[in-house]
Amino acid sequence: MKHAKYFVKLGGRDIRGNSVLEAISCGTLVLIDPDAMFSHQTLIPKETQIKTIEDIRKKIQHFDSDP
């Protein structure tokens, strides 16, 4: 995971949040639906919240163009 640029979670089953913490610890940018059930929601700023596949595409384009 420490070589990943993004950690994306949209849909699927609820998570406890350990993977989110691991991604953040590795310096990986987390893009996640704020309505997903996980225990560390306060760690996800508005700028990295997603709701749709289109949101993911736009966020990745934005962050890739302005690292």
mmCIF file as Biopython writes it, N, C-alpha, C and O atoms, coordinates in Angstrom:
data_model
#
loop_
_atom_site.group_PDB
_atom_site.id
_atom_site.type_symbol
_atom_site.label_atom_id
_atom_site.label_alt_id
_atom_site.label_comp_id
_atom_site.label_asym_id
_atom_site.label_entity_id
_atom_site.label_seq_id
_atom_site.pdbx_PDB_ins_code
_atom_site.Cartn_x
_atom_site.Cartn_y
_atom_site.Cartn_z
_atom_site.occupancy
_atom_site.B_iso_or_equiv
_atom_site.auth_seq_id
_atom_site.auth_asym_id
_atom_site.pdbx_PDB_model_num
ATOM 1   N N  . MET A ? 1  ? 0.808   -1.186 0.000   1.0 0.0 1  A 1 
ATOM 2   C CA . MET A ? 1  ? 0.000   0.000  0.000   1.0 0.0 1  A 1 
ATOM 3   C C  . MET A ? 1  ? 0.861   1.264  0.000   1.0 0.0 1  A 1 
ATOM 4   O O  . MET A ? 1  ? 0.421   2.314  -0.469  1.0 0.0 1  A 1 
ATOM 5   N N  . LYS A ? 2  ? 2.067   1.170  0.515   1.0 0.0 2  A 1 
ATOM 6   C CA . LYS A ? 2  ? 2.861   2.397  0.589   1.0 0.0 2  A 1 
ATOM 7   C C  . LYS A ? 2  ? 3.336   2.891  -0.767  1.0 0.0 2  A 1 
ATOM 8   O O  . LYS A ? 2  ? 3.884   3.989  -0.860  1.0 0.0 2  A 1 
ATOM 9   N N  . HIS A ? 3  ? 3.140   2.103  -1.825  1.0 0.0 3  A 1 
ATOM 10  C CA . HIS A ? 3  ? 3.467   2.564  -3.172  1.0 0.0 3  A 1 
ATOM 11  C C  . HIS A ? 3  ? 2.230   3.029  -3.929  1.0 0.0 3  A 1 
ATOM 12  O O  . HIS A ? 3  ? 2.331   3.478  -5.071  1.0 0.0 3  A 1 
ATOM 13  N N  . ALA A ? 4  ? 1.063   2.922  -3.297  1.0 0.0 4  A 1 
ATOM 14  C CA . ALA A ? 4  ? -0.191  3.337  -3.930  1.0 0.0 4  A 1 
ATOM 15  C C  . ALA A ? 4  ? -0.333  4.854  -3.846  1.0 0.0 4  A 1 
ATOM 16  O O  . ALA A ? 4  ? 0.108   5.482  -2.883  1.0 0.0 4  A 1 
ATOM 17  N N  . LYS A ? 5  ? -0.939  5.411  -4.845  1.0 0.0 5  A 1 
ATOM 18  C CA . LYS A ? 5  ? -1.192  6.845  -4.862  1.0 0.0 5  A 1 
ATOM 19  C C  . LYS A ? 5  ? -2.525  7.173  -4.189  1.0 0.0 5  A 1 
ATOM 20  O O  . LYS A ? 5  ? -2.653  8.181  -3.494  1.0 0.0 5  A 1 
ATOM 21  N N  . TYR A ? 6  ? -3.520  6.299  -4.411  1.0 0.0 6  A 1 
ATOM 22  C CA . TYR A ? 6  ? -4.863  6.525  -3.881  1.0 0.0 6  A 1 
ATOM 23  C C  . TYR A ? 6  ? -5.426  5.255  -3.255  1.0 0.0 6  A 1 
ATOM 24  O O  . TYR A ? 6  ? -5.127  4.144  -3.693  1.0 0.0 6  A 1 
ATOM 25  N N  . PHE A ? 7  ? -6.245  5.438  -2.223  1.0 0.0 7  A 1 
ATOM 26  C CA . PHE A ? 7  ? -7.059  4.383  -1.640  1.0 0.0 7  A 1 
ATOM 27  C C  . PHE A ? 7  ? -8.493  4.835  -1.870  1.0 0.0 7  A 1 
ATOM 28  O O  . PHE A ? 7  ? -8.901  5.879  -1.362  1.0 0.0 7  A 1 
ATOM 29  N N  . VAL A ? 8  ? -9.268  4.057  -2.634  1.0 0.0 8  A 1 
ATOM 30  C CA . VAL A ? 8  ? -10.627 4.445  -2.996  1.0 0.0 8  A 1 
ATOM 31  C C  . VAL A ? 8  ? -11.615 3.443  -2.412  1.0 0.0 8  A 1 
ATOM 32  O O  . VAL A ? 8  ? -11.462 2.233  -2.581  1.0 0.0 8  A 1 
ATOM 33  N N  . LYS A ? 9  ? -12.634 3.961  -1.721  1.0 0.0 9  A 1 
ATOM 34  C CA . LYS A ? 9  ? -13.695 3.118  -1.168  1.0 0.0 9  A 1 
ATOM 35  C C  . LYS A ? 9  ? -15.029 3.739  -1.541  1.0 0.0 9  A 1 
ATOM 36  O O  . LYS A ? 9  ? -15.398 4.802  -1.042  1.0 0.0 9  A 1 
ATOM 37  N N  . LEU A ? 10 ? -15.750 3.057  -2.431  1.0 0.0 10 A 1 
ATOM 38  C CA . LEU A ? 10 ? -17.077 3.507  -2.843  1.0 0.0 10 A 1 
ATOM 39  C C  . LEU A ? 10 ? -17.970 2.278  -2.942  1.0 0.0 10 A 1 
ATOM 40  O O  . LEU A ? 10 ? -17.719 1.385  -3.751  1.0 0.0 10 A 1 
ATOM 41  N N  . GLY A ? 11 ? -18.997 2.235  -2.133  1.0 0.0 11 A 1 
ATOM 42  C CA . GLY A ? 11 ? -19.920 1.109  -2.161  1.0 0.0 11 A 1 
ATOM 43  C C  . GLY A ? 11 ? -19.329 -0.122 -1.489  1.0 0.0 11 A 1 
ATOM 44  O O  . GLY A ? 11 ? -18.292 -0.062 -0.827  1.0 0.0 11 A 1 
ATOM 45  N N  . GLY A ? 12 ? -20.021 -1.235 -1.681  1.0 0.0 12 A 1 
ATOM 46  C CA . GLY A ? 12 ? -19.561 -2.474 -1.081  1.0 0.0 12 A 1 
ATOM 47  C C  . GLY A ? 12 ? -19.914 -2.546 0.391   1.0 0.0 12 A 1 
ATOM 48  O O  . GLY A ? 12 ? -20.769 -1.810 0.884   1.0 0.0 12 A 1 
ATOM 49  N N  . ARG A ? 13 ? -19.248 -3.434 1.066   1.0 0.0 13 A 1 
ATOM 50  C CA . ARG A ? 13 ? -19.570 -3.653 2.474   1.0 0.0 13 A 1 
ATOM 51  C C  . ARG A ? 13 ? -18.957 -2.584 3.369   1.0 0.0 13 A 1 
ATOM 52  O O  . ARG A ? 13 ? -17.992 -1.915 2.999   1.0 0.0 13 A 1 
ATOM 53  N N  . ASP A ? 14 ? -19.532 -2.441 4.541   1.0 0.0 14 A 1 
ATOM 54  C CA . ASP A ? 14 ? -19.004 -1.504 5.529   1.0 0.0 14 A 1 
ATOM 55  C C  . ASP A ? 14 ? -17.638 -1.973 6.004   1.0 0.0 14 A 1 
ATOM 56  O O  . ASP A ? 14 ? -17.351 -3.170 6.008   1.0 0.0 14 A 1 
ATOM 57  N N  . ILE A ? 15 ? -16.794 -1.020 6.405   1.0 0.0 15 A 1 
ATOM 58  C CA . ILE A ? 15 ? -15.464 -1.356 6.902   1.0 0.0 15 A 1 
ATOM 59  C C  . ILE A ? 15 ? -15.294 -0.752 8.293   1.0 0.0 15 A 1 
ATOM 60  O O  . ILE A ? 15 ? -15.963 0.220  8.643   1.0 0.0 15 A 1 
ATOM 61  N N  . ARG A ? 16 ? -14.407 -1.327 9.070   1.0 0.0 16 A 1 
ATOM 62  C CA . ARG A ? 16 ? -14.120 -0.776 10.398  1.0 0.0 16 A 1 
ATOM 63  C C  . ARG A ? 16 ? -13.228 0.453  10.309  1.0 0.0 16 A 1 
ATOM 64  O O  . ARG A ? 16 ? -13.298 1.330  11.170  1.0 0.0 16 A 1 
ATOM 65  N N  . GLY A ? 17 ? -12.414 0.526  9.308   1.0 0.0 17 A 1 
ATOM 66  C CA . GLY A ? 17 ? -11.568 1.692  9.126   1.0 0.0 17 A 1 
ATOM 67  C C  . GLY A ? 17 ? -10.090 1.436  9.274   1.0 0.0 17 A 1 
ATOM 68  O O  . GLY A ? 17 ? -9.291  2.353  9.086   1.0 0.0 17 A 1 
ATOM 69  N N  . ASN A ? 18 ? -9.694  0.203  9.609   1.0 0.0 18 A 1 
ATOM 70  C CA . ASN A ? 18 ? -8.268  -0.089 9.745   1.0 0.0 18 A 1 
ATOM 71  C C  . ASN A ? 18 ? -7.521  0.168  8.443   1.0 0.0 18 A 1 
ATOM 72  O O  . ASN A ? 18 ? -6.404  0.685  8.455   1.0 0.0 18 A 1 
ATOM 73  N N  . SER A ? 19 ? -8.135  -0.192 7.325   1.0 0.0 19 A 1 
ATOM 74  C CA . SER A ? 19 ? -7.477  0.017  6.030   1.0 0.0 19 A 1 
ATOM 75  C C  . SER A ? 19 ? -7.321  1.505  5.730   1.0 0.0 19 A 1 
ATOM 76  O O  . SER A ? 19 ? -6.337  1.916  5.114   1.0 0.0 19 A 1 
ATOM 77  N N  . VAL A ? 20 ? -8.290  2.313  6.164   1.0 0.0 20 A 1 
ATOM 78  C CA . VAL A ? 20 ? -8.196  3.761  5.984   1.0 0.0 20 A 1 
ATOM 79  C C  . VAL A ? 20 ? -7.020  4.309  6.793   1.0 0.0 20 A 1 
ATOM 80  O O  . VAL A ? 20 ? -6.239  5.118  6.292   1.0 0.0 20 A 1 
ATOM 81  N N  . LEU A ? 21 ? -6.899  3.867  8.039   1.0 0.0 21 A 1 
ATOM 82  C CA . LEU A ? 21 ? -5.778  4.306  8.877   1.0 0.0 21 A 1 
ATOM 83  C C  . LEU A ? 21 ? -4.438  3.870  8.294   1.0 0.0 21 A 1 
ATOM 84  O O  . LEU A ? 21 ? -3.477  4.639  8.304   1.0 0.0 21 A 1 
ATOM 85  N N  . GLU A ? 22 ? -4.370  2.645  7.788   1.0 0.0 22 A 1 
ATOM 86  C CA . GLU A ? 22 ? -3.130  2.157  7.178   1.0 0.0 22 A 1 
ATOM 87  C C  . GLU A ? 22 ? -2.772  2.991  5.956   1.0 0.0 22 A 1 
ATOM 88  O O  . GLU A ? 22 ? -1.608  3.344  5.765   1.0 0.0 22 A 1 
ATOM 89  N N  . ALA A ? 23 ? -3.758  3.306  5.132   1.0 0.0 23 A 1 
ATOM 90  C CA . ALA A ? 23 ? -3.500  4.120  3.943   1.0 0.0 23 A 1 
ATOM 91  C C  . ALA A ? 23 ? -2.977  5.494  4.327   1.0 0.0 23 A 1 
ATOM 92  O O  . ALA A ? 23 ? -2.000  5.970  3.749   1.0 0.0 23 A 1 
ATOM 93  N N  . ILE A ? 24 ? -3.614  6.130  5.289   1.0 0.0 24 A 1 
ATOM 94  C CA . ILE A ? 24 ? -3.170  7.449  5.742   1.0 0.0 24 A 1 
ATOM 95  C C  . ILE A ? 24 ? -1.754  7.364  6.309   1.0 0.0 24 A 1 
ATOM 96  O O  . ILE A ? 24 ? -0.925  8.232  6.036   1.0 0.0 24 A 1 
ATOM 97  N N  . SER A ? 25 ? -1.477  6.337  7.087   1.0 0.0 25 A 1 
ATOM 98  C CA . SER A ? 25 ? -0.140  6.160  7.673   1.0 0.0 25 A 1 
ATOM 99  C C  . SER A ? 25 ? 0.933   5.989  6.610   1.0 0.0 25 A 1 
ATOM 100 O O  . SER A ? 25 ? 2.081   6.384  6.809   1.0 0.0 25 A 1 
ATOM 101 N N  . CYS A ? 26 ? 0.558   5.402  5.484   1.0 0.0 26 A 1 
ATOM 102 C CA . CYS A ? 26 ? 1.507   5.187  4.382   1.0 0.0 26 A 1 
ATOM 103 C C  . CYS A ? 26 ? 1.635   6.403  3.477   1.0 0.0 26 A 1 
ATOM 104 O O  . CYS A ? 26 ? 2.444   6.401  2.549   1.0 0.0 26 A 1 
ATOM 105 N N  . GLY A ? 27 ? 0.847   7.439  3.735   1.0 0.0 27 A 1 
ATOM 106 C CA . GLY A ? 27 ? 0.898   8.628  2.896   1.0 0.0 27 A 1 
ATOM 107 C C  . GLY A ? 27 ? 0.056   8.509  1.643   1.0 0.0 27 A 1 
ATOM 108 O O  . GLY A ? 27 ? 0.239   9.275  0.696   1.0 0.0 27 A 1 
ATOM 109 N N  . THR A ? 28 ? -0.860  7.561  1.626   1.0 0.0 28 A 1 
ATOM 110 C CA . THR A ? 28 ? -1.745  7.358  0.484   1.0 0.0 28 A 1 
ATOM 111 C C  . THR A ? 28 ? -2.987  8.226  0.664   1.0 0.0 28 A 1 
ATOM 112 O O  . THR A ? 28 ? -3.575  8.253  1.745   1.0 0.0 28 A 1 
ATOM 113 N N  . LEU A ? 29 ? -3.385  8.936  -0.390  1.0 0.0 29 A 1 
ATOM 114 C CA . LEU A ? 29 ? -4.564  9.783  -0.326  1.0 0.0 29 A 1 
ATOM 115 C C  . LEU A ? 29 ? -5.819  8.917  -0.342  1.0 0.0 29 A 1 
ATOM 116 O O  . LEU A ? 29 ? -5.982  8.071  -1.222  1.0 0.0 29 A 1 
ATOM 117 N N  . VAL A ? 30 ? -6.701  9.125  0.624   1.0 0.0 30 A 1 
ATOM 118 C CA . VAL A ? 30 ? -7.928  8.325  0.760   1.0 0.0 30 A 1 
ATOM 119 C C  . VAL A ? 30 ? -9.096  9.083  0.143   1.0 0.0 30 A 1 
ATOM 120 O O  . VAL A ? 30 ? -9.408  10.204 0.544   1.0 0.0 30 A 1 
ATOM 121 N N  . LEU A ? 31 ? -9.734  8.457  -0.835  1.0 0.0 31 A 1 
ATOM 122 C CA . LEU A ? 31 ? -10.964 8.977  -1.434  1.0 0.0 31 A 1 
ATOM 123 C C  . LEU A ? 31 ? -12.074 8.035  -0.999  1.0 0.0 31 A 1 
ATOM 124 O O  . LEU A ? 31 ? -12.043 6.847  -1.321  1.0 0.0 31 A 1 
ATOM 125 N N  . ILE A ? 32 ? -13.057 8.555  -0.268  1.0 0.0 32 A 1 
ATOM 126 C CA . ILE A ? 32 ? -14.058 7.673  0.322   1.0 0.0 32 A 1 
ATOM 127 C C  . ILE A ? 32 ? -15.409 8.389  0.425   1.0 0.0 32 A 1 
ATOM 128 O O  . ILE A ? 32 ? -15.477 9.610  0.566   1.0 0.0 32 A 1 
ATOM 129 N N  . ASP A ? 33 ? -16.465 7.600  0.350   1.0 0.0 33 A 1 
ATOM 130 C CA . ASP A ? 33 ? -17.822 8.096  0.542   1.0 0.0 33 A 1 
ATOM 131 C C  . ASP A ? 33 ? -18.006 8.400  2.027   1.0 0.0 33 A 1 
ATOM 132 O O  . ASP A ? 33 ? -17.817 7.512  2.857   1.0 0.0 33 A 1 
ATOM 133 N N  . PRO A ? 34 ? -18.371 9.636  2.382   1.0 0.0 34 A 1 
ATOM 134 C CA . PRO A ? 34 ? -18.509 9.982  3.797   1.0 0.0 34 A 1 
ATOM 135 C C  . PRO A ? 34 ? -19.646 9.223  4.483   1.0 0.0 34 A 1 
ATOM 136 O O  . PRO A ? 34 ? -19.693 9.167  5.712   1.0 0.0 34 A 1 
ATOM 137 N N  . ASP A ? 35 ? -20.556 8.640  3.711   1.0 0.0 35 A 1 
ATOM 138 C CA . ASP A ? 35 ? -21.656 7.872  4.293   1.0 0.0 35 A 1 
ATOM 139 C C  . ASP A ? 35 ? -21.274 6.418  4.563   1.0 0.0 35 A 1 
ATOM 140 O O  . ASP A ? 35 ? -22.053 5.674  5.157   1.0 0.0 35 A 1 
ATOM 141 N N  . ALA A ? 36 ? -20.082 6.011  4.132   1.0 0.0 36 A 1 
ATOM 142 C CA . ALA A ? 36 ? -19.622 4.653  4.397   1.0 0.0 36 A 1 
ATOM 143 C C  . ALA A ? 36 ? -19.463 4.481  5.905   1.0 0.0 36 A 1 
ATOM 144 O O  . ALA A ? 36 ? -19.048 5.402  6.608   1.0 0.0 36 A 1 
ATOM 145 N N  . MET A ? 37 ? -19.790 3.322  6.373   1.0 0.0 37 A 1 
ATOM 146 C CA . MET A ? 37 ? -19.694 3.069  7.803   1.0 0.0 37 A 1 
ATOM 147 C C  . MET A ? 37 ? -18.255 2.680  8.164   1.0 0.0 37 A 1 
ATOM 148 O O  . MET A ? 37 ? -17.810 1.570  7.873   1.0 0.0 37 A 1 
ATOM 149 N N  . PHE A ? 38 ? -17.557 3.585  8.783   1.0 0.0 38 A 1 
ATOM 150 C CA . PHE A ? 38 ? -16.238 3.285  9.334   1.0 0.0 38 A 1 
ATOM 151 C C  . PHE A ? 38 ? -16.005 4.201  10.519  1.0 0.0 38 A 1 
ATOM 152 O O  . PHE A ? 38 ? -16.607 5.271  10.615  1.0 0.0 38 A 1 
ATOM 153 N N  . SER A ? 39 ? -15.149 3.791  11.404  1.0 0.0 39 A 1 
ATOM 154 C CA . SER A ? 39 ? -15.051 4.444  12.706  1.0 0.0 39 A 1 
ATOM 155 C C  . SER A ? 39 ? -14.217 5.724  12.745  1.0 0.0 39 A 1 
ATOM 156 O O  . SER A ? 39 ? -14.199 6.400  13.775  1.0 0.0 39 A 1 
ATOM 157 N N  . HIS A ? 40 ? -13.539 6.074  11.683  1.0 0.0 40 A 1 
ATOM 158 C CA . HIS A ? 40 ? -12.638 7.237  11.732  1.0 0.0 40 A 1 
ATOM 159 C C  . HIS A ? 40 ? -13.034 8.301  10.703  1.0 0.0 40 A 1 
ATOM 160 O O  . HIS A ? 40 ? -12.175 8.832  10.000  1.0 0.0 40 A 1 
ATOM 161 N N  . GLN A ? 41 ? -14.312 8.607  10.614  1.0 0.0 41 A 1 
ATOM 162 C CA . GLN A ? 41 ? -14.810 9.539  9.600   1.0 0.0 41 A 1 
ATOM 163 C C  . GLN A ? 41 ? -14.221 10.934 9.746   1.0 0.0 41 A 1 
ATOM 164 O O  . GLN A ? 41 ? -14.126 11.659 8.756   1.0 0.0 41 A 1 
ATOM 165 N N  . THR A ? 42 ? -13.830 11.327 10.931  1.0 0.0 42 A 1 
ATOM 166 C CA . THR A ? 42 ? -13.286 12.674 11.129  1.0 0.0 42 A 1 
ATOM 167 C C  . THR A ? 42 ? -11.932 12.859 10.449  1.0 0.0 42 A 1 
ATOM 168 O O  . THR A ? 42 ? -11.466 13.990 10.315  1.0 0.0 42 A 1 
ATOM 169 N N  . LEU A ? 43 ? -11.300 11.785 10.022  1.0 0.0 43 A 1 
ATOM 170 C CA . LEU A ? 43 ? -9.999  11.882 9.350   1.0 0.0 43 A 1 
ATOM 171 C C  . LEU A ? 43 ? -10.123 12.219 7.869   1.0 0.0 43 A 1 
ATOM 172 O O  . LEU A ? 43 ? -9.119  12.482 7.207   1.0 0.0 43 A 1 
ATOM 173 N N  . ILE A ? 44 ? -11.344 12.212 7.345   1.0 0.0 44 A 1 
ATOM 174 C CA . ILE A ? 44 ? -11.544 12.406 5.911   1.0 0.0 44 A 1 
ATOM 175 C C  . ILE A ? 44 ? -12.064 13.824 5.649   1.0 0.0 44 A 1 
ATOM 176 O O  . ILE A ? 44 ? -13.217 14.129 5.956   1.0 0.0 44 A 1 
ATOM 177 N N  . PRO A ? 45 ? -11.209 14.696 5.079   1.0 0.0 45 A 1 
ATOM 178 C CA . PRO A ? 45 ? -11.651 16.061 4.802   1.0 0.0 45 A 1 
ATOM 179 C C  . PRO A ? 45 ? -12.635 16.098 3.623   1.0 0.0 45 A 1 
ATOM 180 O O  . PRO A ? 45 ? -12.704 15.163 2.826   1.0 0.0 45 A 1 
ATOM 181 N N  . LYS A ? 46 ? -13.371 17.166 3.536   1.0 0.0 46 A 1 
ATOM 182 C CA . LYS A ? 46 ? -14.369 17.328 2.473   1.0 0.0 46 A 1 
ATOM 183 C C  . LYS A ? 46 ? -13.742 17.191 1.084   1.0 0.0 46 A 1 
ATOM 184 O O  . LYS A ? 46 ? -14.384 16.684 0.164   1.0 0.0 46 A 1 
ATOM 185 N N  . GLU A ? 47 ? -12.511 17.635 0.930   1.0 0.0 47 A 1 
ATOM 186 C CA . GLU A ? 47 ? -11.835 17.614 -0.373  1.0 0.0 47 A 1 
ATOM 187 C C  . GLU A ? 47 ? -11.609 16.195 -0.909  1.0 0.0 47 A 1 
ATOM 188 O O  . GLU A ? 47 ? -11.400 16.019 -2.109  1.0 0.0 47 A 1 
ATOM 189 N N  . THR A ? 48 ? -11.647 15.196 -0.043  1.0 0.0 48 A 1 
ATOM 190 C CA . THR A ? 48 ? -11.398 13.827 -0.493  1.0 0.0 48 A 1 
ATOM 191 C C  . THR A ? 48 ? -12.632 12.936 -0.384  1.0 0.0 48 A 1 
ATOM 192 O O  . THR A ? 48 ? -12.528 11.713 -0.474  1.0 0.0 48 A 1 
ATOM 193 N N  . GLN A ? 49 ? -13.793 13.545 -0.190  1.0 0.0 49 A 1 
ATOM 194 C CA . GLN A ? 49 ? -15.030 12.770 -0.125  1.0 0.0 49 A 1 
ATOM 195 C C  . GLN A ? 49 ? -15.594 12.551 -1.525  1.0 0.0 49 A 1 
ATOM 196 O O  . GLN A ? 49 ? -15.565 13.452 -2.363  1.0 0.0 49 A 1 
ATOM 197 N N  . ILE A ? 50 ? -16.106 11.352 -1.771  1.0 0.0 50 A 1 
ATOM 198 C CA . ILE A ? 50 ? -16.665 10.994 -3.070  1.0 0.0 50 A 1 
ATOM 199 C C  . ILE A ? 50 ? -18.039 10.369 -2.882  1.0 0.0 50 A 1 
ATOM 200 O O  . ILE A ? 50 ? -18.347 9.830  -1.819  1.0 0.0 50 A 1 
ATOM 201 N N  . LYS A ? 51 ? -18.865 10.446 -3.927  1.0 0.0 51 A 1 
ATOM 202 C CA . LYS A ? 51 ? -20.188 9.828  -3.912  1.0 0.0 51 A 1 
ATOM 203 C C  . LYS A ? 51 ? -20.438 8.973  -5.154  1.0 0.0 51 A 1 
ATOM 204 O O  . LYS A ? 51 ? -21.251 8.049  -5.124  1.0 0.0 51 A 1 
ATOM 205 N N  . THR A ? 52 ? -19.729 9.287  -6.255  1.0 0.0 52 A 1 
ATOM 206 C CA . THR A ? 52 ? -19.967 8.605  -7.529  1.0 0.0 52 A 1 
ATOM 207 C C  . THR A ? 52 ? -18.638 8.278  -8.214  1.0 0.0 52 A 1 
ATOM 208 O O  . THR A ? 52 ? -17.578 8.772  -7.829  1.0 0.0 52 A 1 
ATOM 209 N N  . ILE A ? 53 ? -18.731 7.437  -9.233  1.0 0.0 53 A 1 
ATOM 210 C CA . ILE A ? 53 ? -17.552 7.132  -10.060 1.0 0.0 53 A 1 
ATOM 211 C C  . ILE A ? 53 ? -17.024 8.420  -10.709 1.0 0.0 53 A 1 
ATOM 212 O O  . ILE A ? 53 ? -15.814 8.608  -10.829 1.0 0.0 53 A 1 
ATOM 213 N N  . GLU A ? 54 ? -17.929 9.291  -11.118 1.0 0.0 54 A 1 
ATOM 214 C CA . GLU A ? 54 ? -17.519 10.570 -11.717 1.0 0.0 54 A 1 
ATOM 215 C C  . GLU A ? 54 ? -16.740 11.419 -10.713 1.0 0.0 54 A 1 
ATOM 216 O O  . GLU A ? 54 ? -15.773 12.083 -11.087 1.0 0.0 54 A 1 
ATOM 217 N N  . ASP A ? 55 ? -17.148 11.406 -9.449  1.0 0.0 55 A 1 
ATOM 218 C CA . ASP A ? 55 ? -16.397 12.118 -8.407  1.0 0.0 55 A 1 
ATOM 219 C C  . ASP A ? 55 ? -14.973 11.583 -8.312  1.0 0.0 55 A 1 
ATOM 220 O O  . ASP A ? 55 ? -14.022 12.356 -8.187  1.0 0.0 55 A 1 
ATOM 221 N N  . ILE A ? 56 ? -14.827 10.269 -8.372  1.0 0.0 56 A 1 
ATOM 222 C CA . ILE A ? 56 ? -13.492 9.655  -8.304  1.0 0.0 56 A 1 
ATOM 223 C C  . ILE A ? 56 ? -12.634 10.150 -9.463  1.0 0.0 56 A 1 
ATOM 224 O O  . ILE A ? 56 ? -11.489 10.557 -9.268  1.0 0.0 56 A 1 
ATOM 225 N N  . ARG A ? 57 ? -13.193 10.112 -10.665 1.0 0.0 57 A 1 
ATOM 226 C CA . ARG A ? 57 ? -12.451 10.559 -11.851 1.0 0.0 57 A 1 
ATOM 227 C C  . ARG A ? 57 ? -12.015 12.014 -11.703 1.0 0.0 57 A 1 
ATOM 228 O O  . ARG A ? 57 ? -10.861 12.346 -11.971 1.0 0.0 57 A 1 
ATOM 229 N N  . LYS A ? 58 ? -12.925 12.874 -11.281 1.0 0.0 58 A 1 
ATOM 230 C CA . LYS A ? 58 ? -12.607 14.297 -11.139 1.0 0.0 58 A 1 
ATOM 231 C C  . LYS A ? 58 ? -11.551 14.539 -10.061 1.0 0.0 58 A 1 
ATOM 232 O O  . LYS A ? 58 ? -10.630 15.332 -10.256 1.0 0.0 58 A 1 
ATOM 233 N N  . LYS A ? 59 ? -11.688 13.855 -8.926  1.0 0.0 59 A 1 
ATOM 234 C CA . LYS A ? 59 ? -10.720 14.039 -7.835  1.0 0.0 59 A 1 
ATOM 235 C C  . LYS A ? 59 ? -9.323  13.587 -8.250  1.0 0.0 59 A 1 
ATOM 236 O O  . LYS A ? 59 ? -8.335  14.273 -7.987  1.0 0.0 59 A 1 
ATOM 237 N N  . ILE A ? 60 ? -9.248  12.424 -8.903  1.0 0.0 60 A 1 
ATOM 238 C CA . ILE A ? 60 ? -7.943  11.924 -9.332  1.0 0.0 60 A 1 
ATOM 239 C C  . ILE A ? 60 ? -7.329  12.859 -10.371 1.0 0.0 60 A 1 
ATOM 240 O O  . ILE A ? 60 ? -6.133  13.145 -10.310 1.0 0.0 60 A 1 
ATOM 241 N N  . GLN A ? 61 ? -8.120  13.335 -11.315 1.0 0.0 61 A 1 
ATOM 242 C CA . GLN A ? 61 ? -7.601  14.303 -12.291 1.0 0.0 61 A 1 
ATOM 243 C C  . GLN A ? 61 ? -7.103  15.558 -11.587 1.0 0.0 61 A 1 
ATOM 244 O O  . GLN A ? 61 ? -6.037  16.077 -11.919 1.0 0.0 61 A 1 
ATOM 245 N N  . HIS A ? 62 ? -7.859  16.042 -10.629 1.0 0.0 62 A 1 
ATOM 246 C CA . HIS A ? 62 ? -7.469  17.245 -9.890  1.0 0.0 62 A 1 
ATOM 247 C C  . HIS A ? 62 ? -6.160  17.043 -9.125  1.0 0.0 62 A 1 
ATOM 248 O O  . HIS A ? 62 ? -5.234  17.847 -9.234  1.0 0.0 62 A 1 
ATOM 249 N N  . PHE A ? 63 ? -6.099  15.963 -8.353  1.0 0.0 63 A 1 
ATOM 250 C CA . PHE A ? 63 ? -4.900  15.737 -7.542  1.0 0.0 63 A 1 
ATOM 251 C C  . PHE A ? 63 ? -3.683  15.379 -8.393  1.0 0.0 63 A 1 
ATOM 252 O O  . PHE A ? 63 ? -2.558  15.713 -8.022  1.0 0.0 63 A 1 
ATOM 253 N N  . ASP A ? 64 ? -3.886  14.707 -9.524  1.0 0.0 64 A 1 
ATOM 254 C CA . ASP A ? 64 ? -2.762  14.405 -10.419 1.0 0.0 64 A 1 
ATOM 255 C C  . ASP A ? 64 ? -2.233  15.674 -11.090 1.0 0.0 64 A 1 
ATOM 256 O O  . ASP A ? 64 ? -1.033  15.786 -11.340 1.0 0.0 64 A 1 
ATOM 257 N N  . SER A ? 65 ? -3.104  16.615 -11.379 1.0 0.0 65 A 1 
ATOM 258 C CA . SER A ? 65 ? -2.672  17.836 -12.058 1.0 0.0 65 A 1 
ATOM 259 C C  . SER A ? 65 ? -2.066  18.857 -11.090 1.0 0.0 65 A 1 
ATOM 260 O O  . SER A ? 65 ? -1.353  19.766 -11.514 1.0 0.0 65 A 1 
ATOM 261 N N  . ASP A ? 66 ? -2.346  18.710 -9.802  1.0 0.0 66 A 1 
ATOM 262 C CA . ASP A ? 66 ? -1.845  19.661 -8.799  1.0 0.0 66 A 1 
ATOM 263 C C  . ASP A ? 66 ? -1.402  18.921 -7.549  1.0 0.0 66 A 1 
ATOM 264 O O  . ASP A ? 66 ? -2.054  19.003 -6.507  1.0 0.0 66 A 1 
ATOM 265 N N  . PRO A ? 67 ? -0.273  18.185 -7.654  1.0 0.0 67 A 1 
ATOM 266 C CA . PRO A ? 67 ? 0.172   17.368 -6.519  1.0 0.0 67 A 1 
ATOM 267 C C  . PRO A ? 67 ? 0.510   18.212 -5.300  1.0 0.0 67 A 1 
ATOM 268 O O  . PRO A ? 67 ? 0.899   17.673 -4.264  1.0 0.0 67 A 1 
#
